[in-house]
Amino acid sequence: MSYRGGRGRGRGRGGRGGGYYGGSSGGRGSQGPQSFDSSTQPRTGDNGGTHSDFVELLRRLDGKQYPAYHDIESSTRGWVNNIEGYTLYIGRAQGDPYAKPTRCRVIVKGDTAKFPPVSHQNKVRSVALGDYLNRVFYQSCKDMGADVKAREAGNWNGPKGGDIEISRPTQHVIEQSAVRILPNGDICAQFTVNLPARGRSILGHKAVQIFDQTLPQLVQKSLIYTSLDANVVTRHVLNVEDQEWVRSNLEIRGLVAFVPDGAILPRMSGADDRPMDETVKDGENSKLVRFHSPDTLRVSFDLPNMGKTLAGIGIRKGITLIVGGGFHGKSTLLSALQVGMYNKIPGDGREFCVCSSTAVKIRSEDGRNVSEVNISPFISNLPFGKNTECFASPDASGSTSQATNIMEALEMGAKTLLIDEDTCATNFMIRDDKMMELVHKDKEPITPFLYKVKTLSKQGISVILVVGSCGDFFDVADTTILMDSYSCYDVTTRAKQIAASRATNNGALAASRASFGNVTPRCPVGTAFNPNNGKITVRSKALIAYGDVELDLSGLEQIVSKEQTNSIALALQRLTALENGSKMTIFQVLTQLNALLDHEGLEALTNGQFDGSLARPRTFEIAGAINRLRANESFVQLK
């Protein structure tokens, strides 16, 4: 396979896992809880010189107290290794052996790395190449044992540290800060080194081994083109670019999603995002069923790089139902679609399972925080006159939280809603004739989603809905897909026949002819986002300690790595710069941030701190975090 022209558009996305191509699902970063201090960062030293100077300095530091490591800091000058062709930069040195490891950056000159310019000639290819090199660096660390700490159990005076760690990849190819290709073709790798010590004394000779032997080997193995398999590198880059090309063509084909024939949708387990193994073991038949499109829904794409035609199911704009019995693959299909805005590594099984980049997963979230959201299109006339045009609650119910999630998604420009009835509030989704007869409409504040979905569709909002218990949605569906033992069938005609044979629900028809209602824009209030103790810690993919507030992101199912959450935490802090009385809406604020990241990359969030633990989130997930933060008077509606 060879490079041919730059046809891709947009951005790649990034990840982690075992081997070059990753493994277990997102949720654990390689460097433990990530902390950020919103106060001024301590000044980093800026020594520098030749690599020989650096090695000699480390030898002189041997046996000194641990804080003397600050002498190796080099924020801009760098330690230049002319023999190996790279420059090492070292950020603020850790204060003691138990502190967070020291951030480092290596810049390998383009004429040393020698990657063909065509391999990173546009944004998609550059992201894909950086992703591949991150995977190789990560695996090389493991293979060499460079990620293993030197520590004697129970002995405080024993050796400590000495490990090198880089961001752990996932199955996704996302723009990330661990390894990236600079505009001039240089390779930038950012990682951490746990500076070695015995007790609180510097192990200078161990540090020499790390920086004079281990690190040059890592650079040579993972960041130099001639050390890599050129065919594998090319396949990775072009495969990712072709995925982005298919996604970019959904709109002009009238589609919101595409799943190719032969795709492997089931995962290894709920905690392992790798594809299910189709190897037959101990005489048992493989339980894996590869995806195959119904003939009536099949579309094809001629891939520009790989030179082949890819056929599969094209999910058209409008309302699509995914039906079937329990455990037959409905949610598995939706799970593949909900991460279809991210490109995948070759061999993942979900390559080319693509979805609109503006698709948002919707669910109910009992107990979530809601700030000044207009949920009146779905809920009105609450008891005791509670206002739903400017609804706020620190403890939303299932129905009000789901209504909020939809309205917030629409506020941010979502064009496709992905919904699984298993994670929905039943009273928000449907209301049958018997219940309407017993409880009069005047006493029911909720207008079910069933009655509103058609008006959403008429306004250009598509819906993909997994449903297994309520056939009332047949009345409003444009397409109905049946999953039977993980095989896919088009049952649209039969569903419409069933709908036509039943008595029509006049209430649903009346609601579908009415307008949807208004999406009221909101403006974030900058002062509300100051962490009250100045400390922000990312504890996991789904949890940020923001000051003394626990920010739960578990309802944002399209966050796929802790590295994305690290970026979200940094983005939240930027809101504090908003001026009092600002009339910028959350959509405008995050559109500006997105443009900044397009122009400057993730470096714009870090202020030159050599942070390799970031991956780019979508604006939908950043907005989701902002909306869920429990802060007083954090929004005002724009009237």
N, C-alpha and C positions, 0 to 999 in steps of 0.2 A: 504494500500500500504506500502511496506517495502523496505528498501535499499537492493540492490543486486549488489555487485561488482562495480568496477569503469570502465565503458566501454567508457565514453566520452573522447573526445580530444579537444584541442584548448582552446578558451577563451569565457567566457560569455560576455554579453554587458548590459548596465544599463540604468535607466530612471527616470520618475517622473509622478505624477498624483494624482487624488483624491482617497481617501480610501487607503487600503493597496496596491491596484493595479493600482493607477495612473489614470490620466485623460487627460486633455487638452494637445495639442501637444507641443513639445519642443519649447522654445523660451524665457522663462522668468526664471531666476534663483531665488532662494529664498532669496538672499542677495543683490539684486540690482546690479548695474554695478560693475564688478570685476576689481580691479586695481592691477597692478604689477609695482614695481619700480626696474628698472634694476641696480640701484646703490646699495651699501651695505645696507642691512636691519639693522635698529637699534637693538642694543643688547637687548635680552630679559632677564629679571631677572630670577633668579633660586632659589627662596625660596622653602620651602617645609616643610613637617612634617606630623603630624596626621590630621585627619579630624577635631578633636576637636581644634587643633591649628589653623586651617584654619577658623573655625567658630568664634573663639575668635578674630582673626585678623580682620575679617569683622566687628565685633561689635566695635572694637577700631577705625576703619576707619569711622564710622558713623559721618556725619557732616563735615568731612574734605573736603578739596578741591579735585576736581575730579582726578588730576594727582596722588594722593596718592594711587590710585588703582594699580599703578605699583608694589606695595608691594606684591600683590597676584600672580605675575607672577611666573611660575614654569616650566622651559623648560625641565628639566631632572629629578629633584628630586621627584616632584609630591606631592600631598596631599593625603595621604593614608587613605582610609575609610575601616578599617578592618571589621566593622560590615556588611557593604553591599558588601564587596569583590571587590572593584575597587579602582583605583588610578586616580585622576584628575590632568591633566596638563593644564596649562593656558599660552597661548602665549602672545605676546606683547599687553598689555592692551590699549584699545582705549584712545586717548588723551582728548576727551571731549564727552559729551552725544550725539553729532550729528555726530561723526566719525563712520567709519565702525565698526560693532560689534567685540568683542574680540573672537578670535579663541580658542577653547578648545578641549581637547582630553580626553576621558575616556578609560582606559584599564581595562576590566573585566577579571580576571584570568579564565583560562579554567576550573579549578576545581570548580569555582563558577558558571560559565555560564552553564556547564554540557551538552554541545551539543555533541551528539554521534560523535566520530571521523569519522565514515563512512559518515556523512553529509557534511564533507568538506575534504574528502580524496584526491581529485585531484583539479586542477585549476578550472574546470568548476563548480564543486559542491561548491567550496569555494566562487566563484563569485556569484553563485545563492543564497547561504545562506546569504552572505553579502547584496545582493540586497533585499532579503526578510526582513531582520532585519532593513534595512534603511526605508522600507515602513512602518513597524510597529512603529518605532521611530517617523517618520514623522506624522503618523496618531495619535499616542498617544499625541504628542505635541498639535495637533489641538483639540483632545477630551478633554484634560485637560486645554485648554486655555493658555498653556505655550508659544504659539507663538504670544500672543497679547501684544502689547506695552502698557505701562502705560503712557498716555499722556493726558494732559488737553488742549483742543483746544484753541489756542491763548494765552496761559499763559506760558511765558518763565520760570517762577519760579515754575511751576507745576512739578509733577513727570514725569520722562521720562525713556524710556528703560524698562528693565526687561524681555524682550522676549527671548526665546530660539528658534533657527531655525536650521534645518538640510536640506540638499539638497533635493529638491522635486523630487520624482520619476517620470519617464515616463512609457510608455507602454513597453519599451525595457529593457532587462536585460543586462547591460553593466558593465564591470569592473569599479568600482568607488571608491572614497576615503572617502565617508561619513561613511560607516560601512564596515569593512573588517575583515576577520578571519586571524590572524597571524599564521605563521608556527607552533608555539607551541600550538595552539588551543585557545589562548587568543582572546577576541573580542575587536576590536579597533573602537570606534565611535568618529567622529569629527564633531563639530557643532559650532555655535556661540552663545554667550550670550551678549545681549546689557546691559552692566552694569548699574544698576539703579542710578538715581540721581534726585535731586530737584534743578533746576537751574544748578549751577556747584558744588553743594555739594553732597557728597556721601550719598546715602540712604543705610547705612550698614545693617539695620534690614531687608530691602527688599532683599538685596543680600543674607542674611542668609536664608531667606525663599526660594530663588531660589536654592541655593547650598545645603541646609540642608534638604529640603523637596521635592521640585519639581524634581530636578535632580535625587535623589535616587529613586523616584517613576518611572521616565522615564526609568532608568536603569532596574529596576525590571520588568516593564511591557513589555519591548521590547528587552532586551538583555539576559534574563535568560530563558533557555529552558523550565523549568517547568511552566513558566507563559504563554507559547504559546500552540497552538493546534498542537500537534506533527504530526497529520495526514496532516494538511495543510502545515506545514513546509516540510514534506517529499514529498508531491505532488509537491510543487513548485520546489524543488531541482531536483527531478527525471524527471519532465516534461522538465525543461530547459536542462538537460543532454541528454535526448532523442532527443530534437531538434538539439543539437550540433552533435549528432551521425548521424542523417539523413543528415545534411549538409556535414559531413566528408565522407559520402558514395556516394555523388553525382558523384565525379570524377570516381570512379571505376565502376559506373553504366552508364557512358557515358552521364551524365546529367549536366546541368548548373543550373537548378531550379526545384522545386517541390512545388505544391499547393495541399493540401489534400481536399478530398471531405468533404463538410460541412463547409468549411472555411467561415468566415464572412469578406469579403474584404472591403465593404464600411465603412467609418468612420462616426462618429456622425456629424461632420461638418469640414470645412477647418481649424477651430481653435480648434477643439476638437478631439484628436486622439483615443478616445475610440470607440468601435465598434458601428455601427448603432443599435438602439434599435429595436428588432423585435416584441415588444409588440403591440398588436392591440389596438388602442385608438378610442373612440367615434364612434364605429361601422365601422371605416375605415379598409380596408384590409392592412396588413403589406406590405410595399414596399421592404422589404429585401428579396433578393434572395441569398441563400447560394450557394457557388461554387460547381459545379459537373463536373467531368472530362469526356470527350468523351471516350467511350470504347476503341477506337483505340490508344489512347495516355496514357491509365491508367497503372501505375506501383504501386508496393506496397513495404512497408518496415515492417519488423517484429521488433517492438520496444523492445530494450533489457531490459528496466526497467518497462515500463507500461504493458508489457505482452500482447500486442494486435497488430493486423496487421493494418497498416495505408495505405489506397489506395488514389490515386489522380493522377493528371496530372504530367507526367515527361517531362520537356522541354529539348530536346536533344541538344547536341553540334551542332553547325552549325548556319544557318540563320533561325530565326523564326519570322514570321510576326503575329501581332495581328491586325485583321481587324474588320470592323463593322461600323454601322452608328454612328452618333454623339449621345452622352449621353447613350450609350448602355453598357459601362463598360470596354472599352479598356484601358483607362488611369488608371482606378481603379485597374485593374489587374497589370499593370506595376508599379503603386505606391506601391503595396504590395511587388513586387519583388525587388524594389530598396532599401527596408529596410530589405530584406530577409537575409542579412549577420548578422543581430542582432537577438538574441533569444528574445522571447516575454513572457510576464507573462501569466499564465493560465487564461483563460477567455477573452483574447484579441480578439480572433476570427481568428488571423493570426498565431497562434502557428503552427509550422511545415510548414509555407509558407517560404521556405528556398531558398536561392540563393547562388551561388558561392561567396566565400569570396573575390574573385578578380574581382567582377562585379563593373563597374563604370557607373553612369548615365552621359550621354552626352547631352549637349544642346548648343545653341548659347548664347553669352553674349555680346551684343553690348556695347562697351565702356570699356571692361576689359583691364587690362594691360597684355602685352606679352613681355617676355624677352628671346631673342636669341633662338627661337624654329625653328626647321626645319619643315616647313609645305609644303615643295615641293612635297610630294606625292599627295597632293590635289590641291595646288595652285602654279603656276609658271608664268613666263613672265608677271609680273605686269607692268603697265605703268611706264615709266621713270626709268626702270631698277632696281626697288626696289628688294632687295635680299630676297627670300623666303626660302633659305637654312639656313639662320640665321636671322629669322624675329623678329623684335621688334616693338612694338607700344604701346603708352599709351592709345590708343583709338581704339581698334580693331573693325572691322565691324562684322556683323553677321556671314558671311562665314569664315573670317579669325579666329574669336574667336572659332567657332566650330571645324575648322581644328586644332587649337591649343589645344583645350580640348582633342581631340582624341589622338594627338601625345604625350601630357603630360601623359595621362593615360597609353598609351603603354610604355612610358619611365619608368613608375613606376611598370610595370609588370601586367597590367590589362589583363585578359583573356576573359572577357565578357563585351560587351558594351550594355547599355540599353538606347534606344532612343525613344522619342515620337515626331512625326512630328509637333505637336502643338508648341513645343518649339525649333524648328529648323529653320535655314535659308533655305528657299525654294531653292534658287539658288545653295546652297551647296549640297542639297539632290538629285535633279533631273535636267535634261535638256532635253526637248522633241524634237522630230524630226523637228517640225516646227521651233522652235527657232534655232536649229543647222543649218537649211537651210538658215535662215535669217542672223544669226550672225556666221561667219565662226569660226571654232575651233581655228585658229591662233589668233583671237581677243578675245577669252574667256580664261582667265587664270585659271579658276576653272575646275578641273576634278571632277564631281559630285560623291557623296558617292555611288550612284547606281553603278557606274562603278568600284568602288574599293572594295566593300563589299565582293565580291567573293574571291578576292586575300587575304583579311584579313582572311576569313574563312579557306582558304587553309594553312595559317600559324598558325592555331590553335586558332584564335580569334573568339569567337562566338558573335552573334549579336541578340538581341531581339528588334524588331522594331514595334512600334505602327504606323500604316499607314491607313489612311481613304480616301485619295484623289488620290493616284497614284498607278495604277495596274502594272506599269513597274517593281516593285519589285517582282512580281510573277515569273519573268524570273530567278531570282537568289535565291529564297527562297527554303529551304529544307522542312520546315513545315509552314503551314498557319492555324491559329486559328481564328475562327469567334466568336465575342461576340455579342449576340442578346438578348436584354433585360436582360443583366447580366448572361445569360446562355452561356455555352461554347461549340463550335462545331469544329470538325476537318474537314476543307474544303481543305486540301492539294491537293487531287486528282482533285477537280474542279478547283482550282487555276492553277494547272499545265496544265489542258486542255485549260483553257482560254489563258494562255501564249503561248501554242503551236499553237493555232488557229490564232494568230495575227502575223503580219510581224515582224521578229526579228530585233532588233536594233543592227546593225553590230558594231557600235561604242562601245556599252556596252560589246559585246562579245570580241572585240579586247582588250579592257582595262582589262577585267577579266583574260585574258591570260598573261598579262604583270606582271612584278614584282610590289610589292606594293611601294617600295622605302625604304629609310633608316630612322630609328629612331636614331637621333644623341644625345648621352648623354651629359648632361650639368653639370657644377660644380658651386655650389653657392659660392659667394664671401662674406666671413664673415663680412667684414667691412660695407657692404651695408645694413646690417640688424640691425645696431645700431639705436635705436629710438632717433631722434635728440634732444628730450628734456627729455629723460630718463623715460618717463611716458607711460605706456601701460594700457588701460582700455577696458574691454570687455563690450560693451554696450548692446548687445543682442546676440542671437544665431548666427546671421548673420552679426554682425558688431563689429570690433575691432578698437579702436583708438590707432594706433601704432605710438607713437610720435605725430607729427602733420599730420599724414597720416591716412585717413579713409580707412580701409581695408574691402571691401565688400565681404562677403562670401555667398551671396544669391544664387549664381550659384552652390554652393556645396550642392545639395539637399539631400545628404546622411548624413549630420550632423543632429542629431536628438535631441540634447539638448544643452543648454548653457554651461553645465558642460564640454562637449567635446570642445567647443570653448575656455573655460578657459585653458584647457590643450594645445590646439593649440597655444594660445598666449605665454604660457611658453616655448613650444617647439621652437617657432620662435626665442626666445632670445638665445637659445643655439647655434644658427648658428654663433653668434658673436665670438665664441671661435675658429672658423675655422682659420687656419693659412693662411697668405698671400701666394698666389700661390698654395694653396691646389688643388690637382688633384682628390679629392674625389667627385664623382658624387652625385647628389641629391638622387639617388637610394641607393647608398652606405651609405650616411649620415643617411638616415632614416631607413635603415636596421639595422645599429648600434644602433640607438635610440630605435627601436622596441625590439632588443635583451636586451637592458638595462631595458626597461619597463617589459619585460618578467621576468627578474631576480630580479629587485628591486621594481617593481610596480610603481604606480603613485607618490609614495614618492620621486622617483628619480628626479622629476621635481620641488619639492617644498623646498628642503633643510631643512626639519624638521619644517616647519612653521604651522603644524596642519591644513592644508588646506583640508577641507571636500567638496570643491566645484568643484571637478574634476571628469571627466569620460573619459575613454580611447577612443581616436579617432583612425581611421585607418590611415595608412601611406598615403593613397590616399588623404584624406582630409587635412592632414598636408602639403603634397606637394602642394595641390591646394591653400592653403593659402600662402605658400611661393611664388608660381608662380604669384599670384595676387597682391602681395605687390608692390606698386609703389615706387621703389628704383632705383637709378641710377646705372648702371653697376652691377646688382645683380647676373648675370650669365656669364660664359664663356663656350663656347662649347669645349668639349674634342675631339680634332682632332686625 
